[in-house]
Amino acid sequence: MHEFLAQLFNGIALGGIYALIALGYTMVYGIIGLINFAHGDVYTLGSFFALTILTALGVSGELHGVALVVDVAIALIGAALLCGIVGVLIERLAYRRLRNAPRLAPLITAIGISFILENVMQIWKGPAPVPFPAVVPNPSVMIAGVAVGAQQFLLVGLAVVMMVALQLFIHNTRLGRAMRATAEDRDAAQLMGININKTIMLTFLIGSALAGVAGFVSGVYYQSTWFFNGFGAGLKAFTAAVLGGIGNIAGAMLGGFLIGIIESFATWKFGGQWSNVTVFAILILVLVFRPSGLLGEAVYERA
């Protein structure tokens, strides 16, 4: 029972990372029907940006007091903003002209952007994993006899706060209503005076900023980063978005936590080499038997 609870808590923490990445996937898909396969690499880029900011601040180890709040806030916000800018550039330069193109064109473009980002990061930080400073203290709290670290609470808390904030933003702001109108019918929204280009650009900005947040917390949690991290994490986050219901924010959150828990238990029971098999077998089953996801978000066919 002790080991079961330990794996459960580990899975929930891992799911927090997947959930933050999946929120970006589901936002972009909900608006323009695009699976942005470069999103996972934006997440890795977020950890690189955060590491660079912390290095510039002279941070090399655990922080306490005011320095903890200030330096972590600067790195977190900086990574989010820089990733948001990257997301806007990707949308403007790579995807905008392909909105009305056949489905295959933006898909291939997304894969190409993914390779470009991976190679840029490899040149920037090198091909080997890079150490990430453990800036956030990690004292443990005993829950049912299992030690749960503060960093695990940070992961879960950030994911939940971001989901709630996104839900409130989308349902209670003018831009949120514009996003929902664009997702429902882009042409009709444009006829009603909504600036489609601005709405889609801000969607990429928010989704990519969330990936930057995920990149920072994953660096803190794993204490390392690597240019190729985004490939596997992005695919699992995409699986999470599909599992929960692509286009559904609460579904992305639910799917993220479920995939994290499944991966944790699969690693425990079958070994690390079988965890990916388990996760993607679940993706296939969901696509075959319930393509709308657990929360039943309709998947619309777009011209």
Backbone as CSV, one residue per row, in Angstrom:
resi,resn,N_x,N_y,N_z,CA_x,CA_y,CA_z,C_x,C_y,C_z
1,MET,0.831,-1.206,0.000,0.000,0.000,0.000,0.869,1.261,0.000
2,HIS,1.970,1.203,0.758,2.877,2.346,0.826,3.435,2.687,-0.560
3,GLU,3.881,1.671,-1.300,4.428,1.883,-2.630,3.355,2.364,-3.602
4,PHE,2.146,1.832,-3.433,1.022,2.251,-4.279,0.777,3.750,-4.131
5,LEU,0.724,4.240,-2.903,0.480,5.661,-2.666,1.635,6.513,-3.181
6,ALA,2.864,6.006,-3.021,4.018,6.754,-3.513,3.938,6.937,-5.027
7,GLN,3.577,5.863,-5.746,3.455,5.955,-7.198,2.284,6.847,-7.603
8,LEU,1.220,6.812,-6.807,0.071,7.671,-7.089,0.465,9.140,-6.995
9,PHE,1.179,9.510,-5.937,1.599,10.898,-5.774,2.592,11.306,-6.864
10,ASN,3.494,10.397,-7.214,4.433,10.687,-8.302,3.696,10.905,-9.623
11,GLY,2.684,10.061,-9.871,1.900,10.183,-11.091,1.118,11.480,-11.153
12,ILE,0.581,11.914,-10.018,-0.168,13.174,-9.981,0.764,14.348,-10.278
13,ALA,1.982,14.314,-9.706,2.945,15.383,-9.971,3.346,15.402,-11.444
14,LEU,3.638,14.234,-12.006,3.979,14.142,-13.430,2.808,14.605,-14.290
15,GLY,1.600,14.238,-13.868,0.407,14.655,-14.598,0.224,16.158,-14.616
16,GLY,0.719,16.844,-13.579,0.632,18.297,-13.570,1.401,18.912,-14.727
17,ILE,2.576,18.340,-15.038,3.365,18.824,-16.183,2.618,18.554,-17.485
18,TYR,2.123,17.330,-17.647,1.390,16.989,-18.866,0.144,17.862,-19.026
19,ALA,-0.511,18.146,-17.911,-1.729,18.959,-17.980,-1.421,20.371,-18.472
20,LEU,-0.340,20.971,-17.963,0.026,22.316,-18.405,0.342,22.355,-19.896
21,ILE,1.028,21.315,-20.385,1.332,21.264,-21.826,0.054,21.006,-22.622
22,ALA,-0.791,20.106,-22.118,-2.021,19.746,-22.832,-2.973,20.925,-22.961
23,LEU,-2.940,21.855,-22.009,-3.807,23.030,-22.102,-3.499,23.822,-23.374
24,GLY,-2.219,23.940,-23.717,-1.853,24.638,-24.947,-2.317,23.895,-26.185
25,TYR,-2.148,22.576,-26.189,-2.639,21.769,-27.320,-4.135,21.990,-27.531
26,THR,-4.885,21.892,-26.447,-6.337,21.905,-26.570,-6.861,23.290,-26.932
27,MET,-6.160,24.360,-26.485,-6.578,25.711,-26.854,-6.417,25.938,-28.348
28,VAL,-5.252,25.588,-28.875,-4.985,25.816,-30.300,-5.911,24.967,-31.157
29,TYR,-6.098,23.696,-30.768,-6.984,22.849,-31.560,-8.417,23.374,-31.517
30,GLY,-8.851,23.822,-30.352,-10.212,24.322,-30.229,-10.486,25.526,-31.109
31,ILE,-9.467,26.353,-31.357,-9.655,27.566,-32.145,-9.513,27.315,-33.646
32,ILE,-8.444,26.636,-34.059,-8.198,26.498,-35.504,-8.106,25.050,-35.972
33,GLY,-8.350,24.098,-35.071,-8.342,22.698,-35.491,-6.977,22.175,-35.877
34,LEU,-5.902,22.760,-35.322,-4.534,22.371,-35.656,-3.895,21.633,-34.486
35,ILE,-3.300,20.479,-34.759,-2.480,19.798,-33.772,-1.071,20.356,-33.901
36,ASN,-0.703,21.221,-32.984,0.578,21.917,-33.051,1.676,21.040,-32.446
37,PHE,2.279,20.176,-33.265,3.278,19.244,-32.762,4.580,19.933,-32.359
38,ALA,4.715,21.219,-32.627,5.883,21.957,-32.140,5.691,22.401,-30.692
39,HIS,4.509,22.199,-30.132,4.201,22.709,-28.793,5.082,22.053,-27.726
40,GLY,5.365,20.768,-27.880,6.223,20.094,-26.919,7.621,20.688,-26.890
41,ASP,8.115,21.129,-28.031,9.444,21.736,-28.077,9.430,23.148,-27.502
42,VAL,8.301,23.831,-27.573,8.176,25.122,-26.898,8.279,24.916,-25.386
43,TYR,7.723,23.815,-24.901,7.840,23.460,-23.481,9.310,23.296,-23.083
44,THR,10.088,22.572,-23.878,11.512,22.417,-23.592,12.226,23.759,-23.668
45,LEU,11.838,24.561,-24.650,12.418,25.896,-24.785,12.170,26.716,-23.517
46,GLY,11.009,26.508,-22.880,10.706,27.202,-21.634,11.709,26.876,-20.538
47,SER,12.107,25.610,-20.452,13.109,25.236,-19.443,14.466,25.855,-19.779
48,PHE,14.790,25.966,-21.068,16.049,26.591,-21.474,16.040,28.088,-21.162
49,PHE,14.912,28.742,-21.442,14.796,30.165,-21.116,14.931,30.382,-19.607
50,ALA,14.226,29.559,-18.821,14.282,29.699,-17.365,15.695,29.483,-16.841
51,LEU,16.378,28.472,-17.377,17.753,28.196,-16.966,18.664,29.374,-17.292
52,THR,18.496,29.953,-18.462,19.311,31.099,-18.877,19.063,32.300,-17.970
53,ILE,17.804,32.534,-17.621,17.468,33.657,-16.735,18.065,33.441,-15.351
54,LEU,17.937,32.228,-14.814,18.498,31.939,-13.495,20.018,32.086,-13.505
55,THR,20.647,31.654,-14.574,22.103,31.797,-14.689,22.491,33.272,-14.727
56,ALA,21.717,34.073,-15.476,21.987,35.511,-15.551,21.810,36.188,-14.197
57,LEU,20.898,35.658,-13.370,20.673,36.200,-12.029,21.710,35.705,-11.024
58,GLY,22.568,34.788,-11.468,23.592,34.260,-10.580,23.087,33.164,-9.656
59,VAL,21.970,32.549,-9.993,21.386,31.496,-9.152,21.986,30.155,-9.543
60,SER,22.500,29.439,-8.573,23.086,28.127,-8.856,22.610,27.046,-7.894
61,GLY,21.794,27.428,-6.924,21.335,26.439,-5.941,20.034,26.857,-5.310
62,GLU,19.716,26.227,-4.197,18.441,26.429,-3.517,18.328,27.850,-2.971
63,LEU,17.127,28.432,-3.112,16.879,29.793,-2.660,15.962,29.792,-1.435
64,HIS,16.034,30.884,-0.671,15.185,31.018,0.513,14.740,32.467,0.643
65,GLY,13.651,32.666,1.364,13.196,34.011,1.695,12.776,34.820,0.493
66,VAL,13.147,36.105,0.525,12.758,37.032,-0.542,13.381,36.618,-1.871
67,ALA,14.631,36.141,-1.828,15.302,35.724,-3.064,14.538,34.609,-3.759
68,LEU,13.956,33.701,-2.988,13.174,32.604,-3.570,11.997,33.151,-4.353
69,VAL,11.261,34.068,-3.759,10.073,34.620,-4.411,10.450,35.436,-5.637
70,VAL,11.430,36.319,-5.476,11.783,37.245,-6.560,12.417,36.508,-7.743
71,ASP,13.438,35.701,-7.478,14.150,35.037,-8.571,13.283,34.004,-9.281
72,VAL,12.498,33.248,-8.513,11.603,32.268,-9.130,10.535,32.965,-9.958
73,ALA,9.999,34.074,-9.444,8.986,34.820,-10.193,9.557,35.364,-11.495
74,ILE,10.785,35.899,-11.438,11.411,36.436,-12.650,11.630,35.327,-13.674
75,ALA,12.144,34.180,-13.208,12.406,33.068,-14.140,11.106,32.511,-14.710
76,LEU,10.098,32.365,-13.865,8.816,31.802,-14.305,8.120,32.716,-15.302
77,ILE,8.015,33.988,-14.954,7.335,34.944,-15.834,8.143,35.156,-17.113
78,GLY,9.472,35.232,-16.958,10.318,35.416,-18.138,10.198,34.264,-19.113
79,ALA,10.232,33.031,-18.598,10.089,31.856,-19.467,8.740,31.853,-20.157
80,ALA,7.676,32.200,-19.406,6.328,32.220,-19.980,6.219,33.271,-21.086
81,LEU,6.743,34.474,-20.830,6.644,35.546,-21.829,7.450,35.215,-23.083
82,LEU,8.670,34.716,-22.899,9.505,34.394,-24.054,8.904,33.265,-24.886
83,CYS,8.353,32.252,-24.199,7.687,31.170,-24.944,6.437,31.684,-25.645
84,GLY,5.728,32.607,-24.997,4.565,33.200,-25.640,4.939,33.927,-26.917
85,ILE,6.050,34.666,-26.878,6.528,35.369,-28.073,6.910,34.378,-29.170
86,VAL,7.584,33.287,-28.783,7.932,32.247,-29.757,6.673,31.669,-30.390
87,GLY,5.646,31.410,-29.566,4.389,30.886,-30.090,3.735,31.824,-31.088
88,VAL,3.763,33.124,-30.787,3.204,34.121,-31.706,3.973,34.130,-33.025
89,LEU,5.308,34.062,-32.952,6.122,34.046,-34.160,5.848,32.806,-35.004
90,ILE,5.693,31.664,-34.326,5.400,30.428,-35.061,4.068,30.550,-35.788
91,GLU,3.062,31.079,-35.085,1.745,31.235,-35.717,1.811,32.195,-36.896
92,ARG,2.515,33.311,-36.706,2.551,34.343,-37.744,3.345,33.902,-38.966
93,LEU,4.485,33.243,-38.737,5.372,32.921,-39.843,5.081,31.572,-40.495
94,ALA,4.546,30.624,-39.708,4.424,29.259,-40.234,2.994,28.808,-40.482
95,TYR,2.056,29.235,-39.629,0.715,28.663,-39.703,-0.335,29.573,-40.348
96,ARG,-0.156,30.872,-40.269,-1.233,31.778,-40.679,-1.625,31.587,-42.137
97,ARG,-0.651,31.452,-43.002,-0.957,31.311,-44.435,-1.538,29.947,-44.784
98,LEU,-1.512,29.022,-43.826,-1.971,27.657,-44.096,-3.327,27.344,-43.462
99,ARG,-4.015,28.351,-42.977,-5.284,28.091,-42.283,-6.315,27.438,-43.200
100,ASN,-6.329,27.824,-44.433,-7.316,27.272,-45.363,-6.713,26.226,-46.302
101,ALA,-5.492,25.820,-46.005,-4.822,24.797,-46.824,-5.333,23.415,-46.440
102,PRO,-5.094,22.400,-47.261,-5.454,21.031,-46.873,-4.806,20.659,-45.545
103,ARG,-5.441,19.746,-44.801,-5.003,19.405,-43.448,-3.542,18.974,-43.385
104,LEU,-3.065,18.317,-44.430,-1.715,17.766,-44.396,-0.652,18.861,-44.342
105,ALA,-0.905,20.003,-44.962,0.098,21.065,-45.048,0.471,21.627,-43.672
106,PRO,-0.503,22.064,-42.850,-0.107,22.564,-41.524,0.462,21.480,-40.623
107,LEU,0.032,20.236,-40.811,0.579,19.144,-40.007,2.064,18.950,-40.297
108,ILE,2.422,18.912,-41.569,3.829,18.761,-41.952,4.631,19.981,-41.487
109,THR,4.045,21.158,-41.602,4.711,22.377,-41.144,4.990,22.319,-39.650
110,ALA,4.008,21.835,-38.870,4.192,21.727,-37.422,5.350,20.789,-37.083
111,ILE,5.438,19.686,-37.799,6.541,18.745,-37.572,7.876,19.406,-37.951
112,GLY,7.876,20.162,-39.046,9.088,20.870,-39.456,9.529,21.898,-38.420
113,ILE,8.584,22.658,-37.872,8.907,23.639,-36.832,9.476,22.931,-35.604
114,SER,8.923,21.754,-35.291,9.429,20.967,-34.161,10.903,20.622,-34.355
115,PHE,11.256,20.146,-35.551,12.658,19.802,-35.834,13.559,21.040,-35.766
116,ILE,13.061,22.157,-36.271,13.856,23.392,-36.233,14.154,23.793,-34.790
117,LEU,13.125,23.784,-33.935,13.322,24.162,-32.537,14.282,23.208,-31.834
118,GLU,14.144,21.914,-32.102,15.033,20.941,-31.471,16.489,21.186,-31.862
119,ASN,16.721,21.460,-33.121,18.098,21.685,-33.565,18.657,23.005,-33.052
120,VAL,17.812,24.024,-32.969,18.260,25.297,-32.391,18.660,25.097,-30.935
121,MET,17.852,24.355,-30.177,18.185,24.112,-28.770,19.431,23.251,-28.618
122,GLN,19.616,22.297,-29.526,20.816,21.458,-29.478,22.070,22.297,-29.705
123,ILE,22.004,23.217,-30.664,23.139,24.103,-30.916,23.361,25.034,-29.721
124,TRP,22.263,25.482,-29.111,22.327,26.463,-28.024,22.937,25.865,-26.755
125,LYS,22.408,24.732,-26.307,22.821,24.150,-25.027,23.591,22.844,-25.156
126,GLY,23.751,22.356,-26.382,24.507,21.130,-26.568,23.625,19.892,-26.584
127,PRO,24.175,18.754,-27.004,23.372,17.531,-27.154,23.150,16.760,-25.856
128,ALA,23.869,17.088,-24.796,23.768,16.345,-23.540,22.781,17.022,-22.595
129,PRO,22.192,16.269,-21.663,21.328,16.883,-20.649,22.071,17.974,-19.879
130,VAL,21.352,19.042,-19.545,21.938,20.201,-18.873,21.401,20.277,-17.448
131,PRO,22.263,20.439,-16.438,21.773,20.541,-15.055,20.927,21.795,-14.859
132,PHE,19.890,21.662,-14.051,18.992,22.773,-13.735,19.065,22.991,-12.228
133,PRO,19.300,24.219,-11.778,19.442,24.435,-10.326,18.148,24.131,-9.570
134,ALA,18.293,23.483,-8.423,17.129,23.156,-7.573,16.783,24.382,-6.740
135,VAL,16.156,25.368,-7.388,15.938,26.664,-6.740,14.856,26.618,-5.672
136,VAL,13.920,25.688,-5.790,12.794,25.614,-4.856,13.087,24.547,-3.808
137,PRO,13.080,24.909,-2.523,13.280,23.904,-1.471,12.226,22.805,-1.576
138,ASN,12.597,21.608,-1.150,11.693,20.472,-1.314,11.491,19.704,0.003
139,PRO,11.048,20.414,1.060,10.752,19.686,2.298,9.576,18.741,2.092
140,SER,9.563,17.645,2.819,8.534,16.623,2.642,7.462,16.718,3.722
141,VAL,6.267,16.351,3.334,5.139,16.235,4.256,4.662,14.788,4.217
142,MET,4.436,14.212,5.366,3.990,12.825,5.423,2.476,12.748,5.228
143,ILE,2.047,12.022,4.209,0.620,11.792,3.943,0.402,10.290,3.863
144,ALA,-0.354,9.750,4.793,-0.615,8.303,4.855,0.679,7.498,4.840
145,GLY,1.691,8.029,5.531,2.952,7.315,5.620,3.875,7.479,4.433
146,VAL,3.499,8.349,3.478,4.315,8.585,2.281,4.820,10.020,2.295
147,ALA,6.116,10.200,2.032,6.699,11.536,1.995,6.381,12.197,0.652
148,VAL,5.688,13.325,0.703,5.329,14.072,-0.502,6.069,15.398,-0.461
149,GLY,6.887,15.665,-1.491,7.719,16.857,-1.516,6.947,18.115,-1.886
150,ALA,7.496,19.253,-1.470,6.865,20.541,-1.762,6.795,20.795,-3.261
151,GLN,7.780,20.300,-4.013,7.777,20.509,-5.461,6.612,19.790,-6.125
152,GLN,6.186,18.668,-5.574,5.015,17.977,-6.116,3.757,18.802,-5.897
153,PHE,3.646,19.432,-4.718,2.516,20.327,-4.474,2.559,21.521,-5.424
154,LEU,3.778,22.013,-5.712,3.917,23.141,-6.633,3.398,22.780,-8.017
155,LEU,3.758,21.606,-8.505,3.314,21.162,-9.825,1.796,21.085,-9.906
156,VAL,1.208,20.400,-8.947,-0.242,20.211,-8.971,-0.957,21.546,-8.777
157,GLY,-0.455,22.351,-7.850,-1.090,23.642,-7.591,-1.065,24.556,-8.799
158,LEU,0.085,24.628,-9.473,0.174,25.461,-10.669,-0.781,24.993,-11.755
159,ALA,-0.846,23.688,-11.965,-1.730,23.152,-13.003,-3.190,23.501,-12.717
160,VAL,-3.607,23.329,-11.471,-5.005,23.604,-11.112,-5.300,25.093,-11.218
161,VAL,-4.380,25.934,-10.734,-4.580,27.385,-10.800,-4.685,27.847,-12.250
162,MET,-3.817,27.318,-13.111,-3.852,27.707,-14.521,-5.158,27.277,-15.183
163,MET,-5.641,26.087,-14.847,-6.892,25.626,-15.444,-8.059,26.516,-15.019
164,VAL,-8.136,26.810,-13.721,-9.216,27.660,-13.221,-9.137,29.054,-13.844
165,ALA,-7.913,29.603,-13.907,-7.745,30.934,-14.495,-8.167,30.941,-15.964
166,LEU,-7.812,29.893,-16.695,-8.194,29.811,-18.107,-9.709,29.716,-18.267
167,GLN,-10.337,28.897,-17.442,-11.793,28.761,-17.506,-12.469,30.105,-17.248
168,LEU,-12.018,30.819,-16.225,-12.598,32.127,-15.913,-12.336,33.117,-17.038
169,PHE,-11.130,33.060,-17.597,-10.776,33.976,-18.679,-11.647,33.742,-19.911
170,ILE,-11.810,32.499,-20.288,-12.539,32.177,-21.514,-14.032,32.454,-21.376
171,HIS,-14.575,32.311,-20.178,-16.019,32.467,-19.997,-16.430,33.842,-19.474
172,ASN,-15.453,34.694,-19.082,-15.842,35.948,-18.447,-15.151,37.177,-19.020
173,THR,-14.413,37.024,-20.110,-13.758,38.178,-20.711,-14.169,38.316,-22.163
174,ARG,-13.947,39.505,-22.689,-14.306,39.768,-24.081,-13.472,38.914,-25.031
175,LEU,-12.169,38.833,-24.739,-11.305,38.014,-25.590,-11.683,36.544,-25.488
176,GLY,-12.056,36.097,-24.306,-12.491,34.716,-24.148,-13.726,34.416,-24.977
177,ARG,-14.655,35.361,-24.995,-15.852,35.171,-25.834,-15.484,35.161,-27.315
178,ALA,-14.513,35.997,-27.679,-14.048,36.002,-29.070,-13.419,34.661,-29.431
179,MET,-12.681,34.079,-28.495,-12.081,32.762,-28.737,-13.158,31.707,-28.936
180,ARG,-14.189,31.732,-28.088,-15.256,30.731,-28.213,-16.024,30.916,-29.515
181,ALA,-16.236,32.171,-29.908,-16.946,32.433,-31.167,-16.114,31.968,-32.356
182,THR,-14.802,32.215,-32.303,-13.920,31.783,-33.391,-13.887,30.266,-33.493
183,ALA,-13.862,29.605,-32.333,-13.862,28.142,-32.330,-15.162,27.590,-32.903
184,GLU,-16.278,28.275,-32.642,-17.580,27.800,-33.105,-17.742,27.983,-34.610
185,ASP,-17.435,29.169,-35.101,-17.571,29.446,-36.540,-16.702,30.647,-36.875
186,ARG,-15.566,30.385,-37.475,-14.594,31.449,-37.736,-15.152,32.524,-38.668
187,ASP,-15.830,32.118,-39.722,-16.352,33.086,-40.687,-17.439,33.958,-40.062
188,ALA,-18.350,33.328,-39.320,-19.408,34.106,-38.675,-18.831,35.071,-37.641
189,ALA,-17.819,34.630,-36.912,-17.183,35.505,-35.920,-16.555,36.719,-36.597
190,GLN,-15.949,36.501,-37.746,-15.339,37.612,-38.475,-16.400,38.586,-38.972
191,LEU,-17.533,38.066,-39.409,-18.630,38.930,-39.849,-19.200,39.763,-38.703
192,MET,-19.092,39.249,-37.485,-19.581,39.969,-36.305,-18.562,40.972,-35.771
193,GLY,-17.445,41.137,-36.462,-16.475,42.161,-36.085,-15.313,41.672,-35.250
194,ILE,-15.185,40.379,-35.058,-14.077,39.841,-34.272,-12.823,39.791,-35.141
195,ASN,-11.740,40.275,-34.590,-10.449,40.236,-35.292,-9.887,38.819,-35.154
196,ILE,-10.049,38.030,-36.191,-9.660,36.619,-36.155,-8.147,36.466,-35.956
197,ASN,-7.377,37.261,-36.691,-5.920,37.142,-36.588,-5.444,37.435,-35.170
198,LYS,-5.983,38.470,-34.559,-5.586,38.825,-33.198,-5.997,37.747,-32.208
199,THR,-7.195,37.205,-32.378,-7.695,36.174,-31.461,-6.824,34.922,-31.527
200,ILE,-6.502,34.488,-32.737,-5.679,33.282,-32.886,-4.257,33.540,-32.382
201,MET,-3.738,34.739,-32.650,-2.404,35.078,-32.169,-2.342,35.025,-30.642
202,LEU,-3.341,35.580,-29.970,-3.357,35.576,-28.507,-3.573,34.166,-27.958
203,THR,-4.263,33.330,-28.714,-4.415,31.938,-28.302,-3.064,31.233,-28.290
204,PHE,-2.281,31.452,-29.330,-0.924,30.882,-29.367,-0.061,31.474,-28.256
205,LEU,-0.236,32.765,-27.988,0.535,33.413,-26.932,0.263,32.754,-25.577
206,ILE,-1.016,32.568,-25.256,-1.392,31.988,-23.958,-0.966,30.528,-23.875
207,GLY,-1.247,29.758,-24.936,-0.888,28.344,-24.924,0.615,28.131,-24.797
208,SER,1.389,28.927,-25.514,2.849,28.796,-25.452,3.386,29.268,-24.108
209,ALA,2.755,30.295,-23.516,3.165,30.749,-22.186,2.955,29.652,-21.151
210,LEU,1.863,28.910,-21.274,1.617,27.789,-20.370,2.682,26.715,-20.539
211,ALA,3.117,26.489,-21.782,4.207,25.540,-22.017,5.493,26.030,-21.362
212,GLY,5.720,27.342,-21.374,6.894,27.899,-20.711,6.856,27.678,-19.209
213,VAL,5.673,27.827,-18.614,5.508,27.539,-17.182,5.819,26.075,-16.899
214,ALA,5.300,25.194,-17.751,5.567,23.761,-17.589,7.051,23.464,-17.710
215,GLY,7.732,24.136,-18.635,9.164,23.936,-18.804,9.940,24.328,-17.559
216,PHE,9.554,25.448,-16.944,10.239,25.880,-15.720,10.046,24.877,-14.583
217,VAL,8.795,24.486,-14.328,8.547,23.598,-13.188,9.127,22.205,-13.427
218,SER,9.171,21.751,-14.687,9.784,20.449,-14.958,11.291,20.508,-14.715
219,GLY,11.933,21.638,-15.052,13.353,21.799,-14.770,13.635,21.758,-13.283
220,VAL,12.795,22.443,-12.516,12.947,22.432,-11.061,12.722,21.031,-10.509
221,TYR,11.725,20.339,-11.041,11.339,19.026,-10.522,12.388,17.958,-10.847
222,TYR,12.851,17.935,-12.095,13.816,16.911,-12.517,15.269,17.350,-12.340
223,GLN,15.487,18.656,-12.126,16.817,19.241,-11.937,17.727,19.009,-13.158
224,SER,17.133,18.894,-14.308,17.890,18.825,-15.560,16.935,19.114,-16.715
225,THR,17.513,19.442,-17.847,16.723,19.617,-19.054,17.555,19.143,-20.242
226,TRP,16.875,18.887,-21.359,17.534,18.309,-22.529,16.769,18.756,-23.763
227,PHE,17.493,19.012,-24.842,16.850,19.575,-26.030,15.773,18.663,-26.606
228,PHE,15.822,17.362,-26.321,14.885,16.401,-26.909,13.723,16.049,-25.967
229,ASN,13.662,16.697,-24.805,12.608,16.388,-23.829,11.203,16.588,-24.399
230,GLY,11.060,17.606,-25.244,9.727,17.971,-25.710,9.078,16.947,-26.604
231,PHE,9.871,16.092,-27.237,9.288,15.106,-28.153,8.376,14.143,-27.402
232,GLY,8.919,13.479,-26.387,8.113,12.526,-25.635,7.044,13.196,-24.806
233,ALA,7.401,14.291,-24.115,6.432,14.984,-23.272,5.290,15.565,-24.105
234,GLY,5.627,16.072,-25.296,4.589,16.631,-26.158,3.606,15.578,-26.638
235,LEU,4.115,14.406,-27.016,3.230,13.330,-27.462,2.326,12.856,-26.323
236,LYS,2.876,12.774,-25.113,2.061,12.331,-23.978,1.035,13.389,-23.596
237,ALA,1.420,14.661,-23.718,0.452,15.720,-23.443,-0.655,15.731,-24.497
238,PHE,-0.288,15.461,-25.743,-1.300,15.336,-26.782,-2.248,14.177,-26.477
239,THR,-1.678,13.059,-26.023,-2.496,11.918,-25.607,-3.438,12.325,-24.483
240,ALA,-2.932,13.126,-23.549,-3.765,13.596,-22.440,-4.920,14.450,-22.940
241,ALA,-4.626,15.339,-23.914,-5.681,16.196,-24.460,-6.753,15.372,-25.162
242,VAL,-6.326,14.348,-25.909,-7.287,13.481,-26.596,-8.084,12.664,-25.599
243,LEU,-7.402,12.148,-24.575,-8.080,11.341,-23.569,-9.151,12.134,-22.832
244,GLY,-8.830,13.371,-22.467,-9.802,14.182,-21.739,-10.874,14.755,-22.632
245,GLY,-10.565,14.964,-23.902,-11.506,15.577,-24.836,-10.858,16.798,-25.458
246,ILE,-10.286,16.632,-26.638,-9.520,17.723,-27.244,-10.430,18.922,-27.503
247,GLY,-9.959,20.097,-27.123,-10.781,21.298,-27.189,-11.452,21.631,-25.878
248,ASN,-11.315,20.769,-24.888,-11.956,20.948,-23.584,-10.872,21.188,-22.541
249,ILE,-10.887,22.352,-21.886,-9.834,22.711,-20.948,-9.837,21.792,-19.728
250,ALA,-11.005,21.563,-19.158,-11.087,20.644,-18.017,-10.679,19.230,-18.438
251,GLY,-10.993,18.859,-19.667,-10.605,17.549,-20.180,-9.099,17.417,-20.301
252,ALA,-8.428,18.504,-20.736,-6.963,18.473,-20.828,-6.352,18.268,-19.450
253,MET,-6.926,18.926,-18.454,-6.435,18.766,-17.092,-6.647,17.342,-16.595
254,LEU,-7.844,16.825,-16.785,-8.150,15.457,-16.361,-7.246,14.457,-17.088
255,GLY,-7.112,14.612,-18.395,-6.276,13.704,-19.170,-4.823,13.755,-18.747
256,GLY,-4.328,14.953,-18.439,-2.945,15.087,-17.998,-2.671,14.308,-16.731
257,PHE,-3.542,14.450,-15.746,-3.340,13.729,-14.491,-3.493,12.224,-14.682
258,LEU,-4.446,11.821,-15.513,-4.630,10.387,-15.744,-3.424,9.771,-16.447
259,ILE,-2.888,10.463,-17.451,-1.718,9.936,-18.164,-0.516,9.873,-17.224
260,GLY,-0.353,10.884,-16.385,0.740,10.862,-15.425,0.645,9.690,-14.472
261,ILE,-0.554,9.423,-13.979,-0.758,8.303,-13.048,-0.542,6.971,-13.762
262,ILE,-1.078,6.852,-14.966,-0.905,5.608,-15.733,0.570,5.340,-16.012
263,GLU,1.296,6.377,-16.420,2.723,6.201,-16.699,3.494,5.799,-15.447
264,SER,3.156,6.418,-14.326,3.848,6.097,-13.079,3.629,4.643,-12.683
265,PHE,2.386,4.170,-12.757,2.095,2.791,-12.378,2.654,1.792,-13.396
266,ALA,2.642,2.176,-14.678,3.202,1.284,-15.695,4.704,1.111,-15.495
267,THR,5.385,2.201,-15.153,6.818,2.116,-14.870,7.086,1.236,-13.655
268,TRP,6.240,1.382,-12.647,6.391,0.602,-11.408,6.175,-0.895,-11.659
269,LYS,5.135,-1.218,-12.396,4.758,-2.622,-12.573,5.513,-3.319,-13.701
270,PHE,5.740,-2.602,-14.808,6.298,-3.256,-15.996,7.703,-2.787,-16.366
271,GLY,8.172,-1.714,-15.721,9.472,-1.162,-16.077,9.343,0.020,-17.012
272,GLY,10.371,0.874,-17.022,10.307,2.099,-17.810,10.134,1.877,-19.296
273,GLN,10.653,0.761,-19.813,10.565,0.516,-21.254,9.141,0.253,-21.715
274,TRP,8.244,-0.090,-20.777,6.858,-0.383,-21.133,5.904,0.770,-20.841
275,SER,6.388,1.820,-20.220,5.482,2.920,-19.861,4.943,3.623,-21.110
276,ASN,5.822,3.859,-22.105,5.365,4.508,-23.341,4.389,3.620,-24.102
277,VAL,4.656,2.319,-24.101,3.743,1.374,-24.766,2.353,1.475,-24.152
278,THR,2.302,1.515,-22.831,1.018,1.589,-22.136,0.281,2.872,-22.467
279,VAL,1.000,3.995,-22.427,0.369,5.296,-22.670,-0.205,5.372,-24.077
280,PHE,0.575,4.953,-25.081,0.109,5.098,-26.457,-0.889,4.014,-26.849
281,ALA,-0.868,2.893,-26.151,-1.937,1.911,-26.343,-3.271,2.502,-25.883
282,ILE,-3.225,3.266,-24.807,-4.438,3.937,-24.331,-4.915,4.967,-25.350
283,LEU,-3.962,5.699,-25.967,-4.343,6.664,-27.006,-5.075,5.968,-28.145
284,ILE,-4.565,4.826,-28.597,-5.203,4.091,-29.688,-6.605,3.646,-29.288
285,LEU,-6.744,3.131,-28.073,-8.049,2.669,-27.607,-9.052,3.817,-27.529
286,VAL,-8.586,4.976,-27.050,-9.482,6.132,-26.963,-9.917,6.574,-28.357
287,LEU,-8.978,6.644,-29.284,-9.315,7.069,-30.646,-10.272,6.095,-31.326
288,VAL,-10.147,4.809,-31.000,-11.005,3.804,-31.623,-12.399,3.805,-31.012
289,PHE,-12.466,3.818,-29.668,-13.750,3.598,-28.995,-14.428,4.874,-28.497
290,ARG,-13.655,5.937,-28.240,-14.277,7.180,-27.795,-13.445,8.377,-28.268
291,PRO,-13.472,8.660,-29.551,-12.627,9.741,-30.088,-12.962,11.117,-29.537
292,SER,-14.150,11.285,-28.952,-14.495,12.578,-28.368,-13.904,12.769,-26.983
293,GLY,-13.273,11.727,-26.416,-12.642,11.866,-25.108,-13.587,11.601,-23.958
294,LEU,-13.024,11.552,-22.759,-13.803,11.188,-21.571,-14.896,12.194,-21.245
295,LEU,-14.632,13.472,-21.493,-15.624,14.495,-21.167,-16.533,14.828,-22.333
296,GLY,-16.374,14.101,-23.425,-17.348,14.161,-24.513,-17.354,15.426,-25.329
297,GLU,-16.224,16.134,-25.377,-16.158,17.336,-26.214,-16.259,16.912,-27.670
298,ALA,-17.176,17.515,-28.386,-17.350,17.172,-29.796,-16.113,17.549,-30.595
299,VAL,-15.734,16.691,-31.507,-14.623,16.958,-32.409,-15.200,17.349,-33.765
300,TYR,-15.030,18.604,-34.149,-15.647,19.101,-35.372,-14.776,18.882,-36.586
301,GLU,-15.404,18.542,-37.665,-14.690,18.470,-38.934,-14.603,19.871,-39.511
302,ARG,-13.426,20.276,-39.907,-13.255,21.612,-40.460,-12.877,21.501,-41.935
303,ALA,-13.368,22.460,-42.696,-13.082,22.460,-44.123,-11.625,22.799,-44.361
